[in-house]
Amino acid sequence: MNLNDLSESLIDYVAAYPEKYDQIAIWREPIMACAPTDQLFQRLKESTVPDHALPQDLLPGAKTVVVWFIPFKKHIQMDNTGGKRPAHSWGRAYFSTNNMIERASSVLKGMIESEGGKAALTPATHNFDKDRLVSLWSHKHLGHLSGLGRYGTNCQLITPAGCSGRMGSLVTDLDLGDHPIVTAKELCLIKAGKKCGKCIKAFPIDALSEEEMDRTICYARLRENYNLLMEPDGLPDTTDVCAKCQVGMPCGFKSPLPIE
């Protein structure tokens, strides 16, 4: 087994998912990267929080971290462009995509196990400390270290397919090698020293600057959005959505800069 096998399986799964589960087709073709669980991932505790999990915490003997990104189609992004509150369709897309990632992850895990390997999974979202508002298994940080993308000013991972979508990951004791997609230092226009700042202007509250995002203010807004819009729509309490800094951006649908 190699990374290409897993990637093709995920691509096929996402393509077949809408018909199989009677869903609207809102996803583009997923992308995937992987990296060995060497000293590179020790940076997780430095760049996040000291108690961020390491690959070996999820799976003793882990050798590879695999990370993927499932980008949304343009129409679902455009639904959420403009205005101060998220579209109902965005909340439903968030919820249904997390469900799909959970199912797809189990399929990938089964593939690895059928080859005699082991794999460990974490939820697509809400594996975080609610007091500190930090993830204890950050798909975005894993994606950065694995070369799936680079962080933008909006604190999202910018990939070759943009930053508007959902991520998943797994660890395995199979040695799948080192297969980054992105080798460029930056994919964000501002971070590369170019003019942009559209995500800052689109942010519906004063919580984002070129230097940082105020997590407390942002999270409070997400909870407002849930109480005002998503709970009445019947969506679960984990539907914390906004994404105004992702959609309609130069980095929303694709990378605005070369990936190499």
C-alpha positions as CSV (number, residue, x, y, z in Angstrom):
1,M,0.0,0.0,0.0
2,N,1.1,3.6,-0.7
3,L,-0.3,7.1,-0.4
4,N,-1.7,7.0,-3.9
5,D,-3.9,4.0,-3.0
6,L,-5.4,5.9,0.0
7,S,-5.8,9.1,-2.0
8,E,-7.6,7.3,-4.9
9,S,-9.9,5.5,-2.5
10,L,-10.8,8.8,-0.8
11,I,-11.4,10.5,-4.2
12,D,-13.7,7.6,-5.3
13,Y,-15.5,7.7,-1.9
14,V,-16.3,11.4,-2.0
15,A,-17.4,11.1,-5.7
16,A,-19.9,8.3,-4.8
17,Y,-21.0,9.7,-1.5
18,P,-23.9,12.1,-2.7
19,E,-25.8,9.3,-4.5
20,K,-25.1,6.7,-1.8
21,Y,-26.3,8.9,1.1
22,D,-28.8,11.0,-0.9
23,Q,-26.8,14.2,-0.4
24,I,-26.3,17.3,-2.5
25,A,-23.0,17.2,-4.3
26,I,-21.1,20.0,-2.6
27,W,-17.5,18.6,-2.7
28,R,-14.6,18.9,-5.1
29,E,-11.9,16.3,-5.4
30,P,-10.0,15.8,-2.2
31,I,-6.2,16.1,-1.8
32,M,-3.9,14.2,0.5
33,A,-0.4,14.4,1.9
34,C,1.7,12.4,4.4
35,A,4.9,12.6,6.4
36,P,6.9,10.4,8.6
37,T,6.3,10.7,12.4
38,D,9.9,11.9,13.0
39,Q,11.1,15.0,15.0
40,L,9.1,17.2,12.7
41,F,5.9,16.5,14.7
42,Q,7.6,17.4,18.0
43,R,6.9,21.0,16.8
44,L,3.2,20.4,17.5
45,K,3.8,20.9,21.2
46,E,5.7,24.1,20.5
47,S,3.3,25.6,17.9
48,T,0.1,24.7,19.7
49,V,-0.1,23.7,23.3
50,P,2.3,21.5,25.4
51,D,-0.3,18.8,25.8
52,H,-1.1,18.5,22.1
53,A,-1.2,14.8,21.2
54,L,1.7,13.3,19.2
55,P,1.2,10.6,16.6
56,Q,2.5,8.0,19.0
57,D,-0.1,9.0,21.6
58,L,-2.8,7.9,19.2
59,L,-1.0,4.8,18.0
60,P,2.1,3.4,19.6
61,G,4.5,2.5,16.8
62,A,3.0,5.1,14.4
63,K,5.3,5.8,11.4
64,T,3.2,8.0,9.2
65,V,0.7,10.9,9.5
66,V,-1.8,11.2,6.6
67,V,-3.8,14.4,6.2
68,W,-6.5,15.3,3.6
69,F,-8.6,18.2,2.6
70,I,-12.0,18.0,1.0
71,P,-12.8,21.3,-0.7
72,F,-16.3,22.7,-1.2
73,K,-17.7,23.4,-4.6
74,K,-18.0,27.1,-5.6
75,H,-21.7,27.3,-5.3
76,I,-21.7,26.4,-1.6
77,Q,-18.9,28.9,-1.0
78,M,-20.9,31.6,-2.8
79,D,-24.0,30.9,-0.7
80,N,-22.0,32.0,2.3
81,T,-20.3,35.0,0.7
82,G,-21.3,38.4,2.0
83,G,-23.4,39.4,5.0
84,K,-22.5,39.1,8.6
85,R,-24.0,35.7,9.5
86,P,-23.5,32.3,7.9
87,A,-25.9,30.8,5.4
88,H,-28.0,27.9,6.6
89,S,-26.6,25.9,3.7
90,W,-23.1,26.5,5.1
91,G,-24.1,25.0,8.4
92,R,-25.7,22.0,6.8
93,A,-22.6,21.6,4.6
94,Y,-20.3,21.7,7.7
95,F,-22.4,19.1,9.5
96,S,-22.8,16.7,6.5
97,T,-19.1,17.0,5.6
98,N,-18.0,16.1,9.2
99,N,-20.3,13.0,8.9
100,M,-18.7,12.1,5.6
101,I,-15.2,12.5,6.9
102,E,-16.0,10.2,9.8
103,R,-17.3,7.5,7.4
104,A,-14.4,8.0,4.9
105,S,-11.9,7.8,7.7
106,S,-13.2,4.4,8.7
107,V,-12.9,3.2,5.1
108,L,-9.3,4.3,4.9
109,K,-8.6,2.7,8.3
110,G,-10.1,-0.5,7.0
111,M,-7.9,-0.4,3.9
112,I,-4.8,-0.1,6.1
113,E,-5.9,-2.9,8.3
114,S,-6.6,-5.2,5.3
115,E,-2.9,-4.7,4.4
116,G,-1.8,-5.9,7.9
117,G,-1.3,-2.4,9.3
118,K,-2.8,-0.4,12.1
119,A,-4.4,3.0,12.0
120,A,-5.9,5.5,14.5
121,L,-8.4,8.2,13.9
122,T,-9.7,11.4,15.6
123,P,-12.9,13.3,15.0
124,A,-13.1,15.8,12.1
125,T,-13.9,18.5,14.6
126,H,-14.5,19.3,18.3
127,N,-11.4,17.5,19.6
128,F,-10.4,20.6,21.5
129,D,-10.2,22.2,24.9
130,K,-13.2,24.5,25.3
131,D,-11.5,26.5,28.0
132,R,-8.3,27.3,26.0
133,L,-10.1,27.1,22.6
134,V,-7.3,25.0,21.1
135,S,-7.4,21.7,19.4
136,L,-5.6,18.8,21.0
137,W,-5.2,17.2,17.6
138,S,-5.1,20.0,15.1
139,H,-5.7,18.9,11.5
140,K,-4.5,22.2,10.3
141,H,-1.2,22.0,12.0
142,L,-0.8,18.4,10.8
143,G,-1.5,19.6,7.3
144,H,1.1,22.4,7.5
145,L,3.8,20.0,8.8
146,S,2.9,17.3,6.2
147,G,3.0,19.8,3.3
148,L,-0.7,19.8,2.5
149,G,-0.8,23.6,2.8
150,R,0.3,26.7,4.6
151,Y,-1.4,28.9,7.2
152,G,-3.1,32.1,6.0
153,T,-3.7,35.3,7.8
154,N,-7.3,34.0,8.3
155,C,-5.8,31.2,10.4
156,Q,-7.0,28.6,7.9
157,L,-4.8,26.2,6.0
158,I,-4.4,27.3,2.4
159,T,-4.0,24.3,0.1
160,P,-3.7,24.0,-3.7
161,A,-7.5,23.7,-3.6
162,G,-8.0,26.7,-1.4
163,C,-8.9,27.0,2.2
164,S,-12.7,26.5,2.1
165,G,-13.5,22.9,3.0
166,R,-13.0,20.4,5.8
167,M,-10.0,18.3,6.9
168,G,-9.3,14.8,8.3
169,S,-6.3,12.8,9.3
170,L,-5.1,9.5,10.6
171,V,-1.9,7.9,11.8
172,T,-0.6,4.5,10.8
173,D,2.2,2.1,11.5
174,L,2.8,1.6,7.8
175,D,5.7,3.5,6.3
176,L,4.2,5.5,3.5
177,G,7.1,7.9,3.1
178,D,7.2,11.7,2.8
179,H,4.8,13.1,0.2
180,P,4.1,16.8,0.5
181,I,2.0,18.7,-2.0
182,V,3.2,22.2,-1.0
183,T,6.9,23.1,-0.6
184,A,6.5,26.9,-0.9
185,K,7.1,28.8,2.3
186,E,3.9,30.9,2.1
187,L,0.6,30.7,0.1
188,C,-1.0,33.7,1.8
189,L,-0.6,36.9,-0.1
190,I,-0.2,39.0,3.1
191,K,2.4,36.6,4.6
192,A,4.3,36.7,1.3
193,G,4.5,40.5,1.5
194,K,1.8,41.2,-1.1
195,K,-1.3,43.3,-0.8
196,C,-4.6,41.7,0.2
197,G,-6.3,41.8,3.6
198,K,-9.7,40.8,2.2
199,C,-10.2,38.2,5.0
200,I,-9.7,40.9,7.6
201,K,-12.2,43.2,5.9
202,A,-14.7,40.3,5.6
203,F,-14.5,39.3,9.2
204,P,-17.9,40.3,10.7
205,I,-16.4,41.3,14.1
206,D,-13.2,43.0,15.2
207,A,-11.2,39.9,16.0
208,L,-8.8,39.4,13.1
209,S,-5.6,41.4,12.2
210,E,-2.5,40.7,10.2
211,E,-0.8,39.6,13.4
212,E,-3.4,37.4,15.1
213,M,-7.0,36.3,15.6
214,D,-8.7,36.8,19.0
215,R,-10.0,33.2,19.6
216,T,-12.3,34.2,22.4
217,I,-14.2,36.8,20.4
218,C,-14.3,34.5,17.4
219,Y,-15.7,31.6,19.3
220,A,-18.3,33.7,21.0
221,R,-19.5,34.7,17.5
222,L,-19.7,31.1,16.5
223,R,-21.9,30.3,19.5
224,E,-24.1,33.3,18.6
225,N,-24.4,32.0,15.1
226,Y,-25.4,28.6,16.4
227,N,-28.0,29.9,18.8
228,L,-29.5,32.3,16.3
229,L,-29.4,30.2,13.1
230,M,-28.1,26.7,13.3
231,E,-30.0,25.4,16.4
232,P,-33.4,26.5,15.0
233,D,-32.4,24.7,11.8
234,G,-32.1,21.5,13.7
235,L,-28.4,21.2,13.5
236,P,-26.3,19.8,16.5
237,D,-24.5,21.8,19.1
238,T,-21.2,21.1,17.3
239,T,-22.2,23.3,14.3
240,D,-19.9,26.3,15.1
241,V,-19.8,28.1,11.8
242,C,-19.1,31.5,10.2
243,A,-16.3,31.1,7.5
244,K,-16.7,34.7,6.2
245,C,-12.9,34.9,6.2
246,Q,-12.7,31.9,3.8
247,V,-15.3,32.4,1.2
248,G,-15.0,34.8,-1.7
249,M,-11.3,35.2,-0.9
250,P,-8.3,34.9,-3.3
251,C,-7.4,31.8,-1.3
252,G,-10.9,30.4,-0.9
253,F,-11.0,28.3,-4.0
254,K,-7.4,27.8,-4.9
255,S,-3.9,29.0,-3.8
256,P,-3.2,32.5,-4.9
257,L,0.5,31.7,-5.1
258,P,2.6,28.9,-6.6
259,I,2.8,25.9,-4.3
260,E,6.5,25.2,-5.1
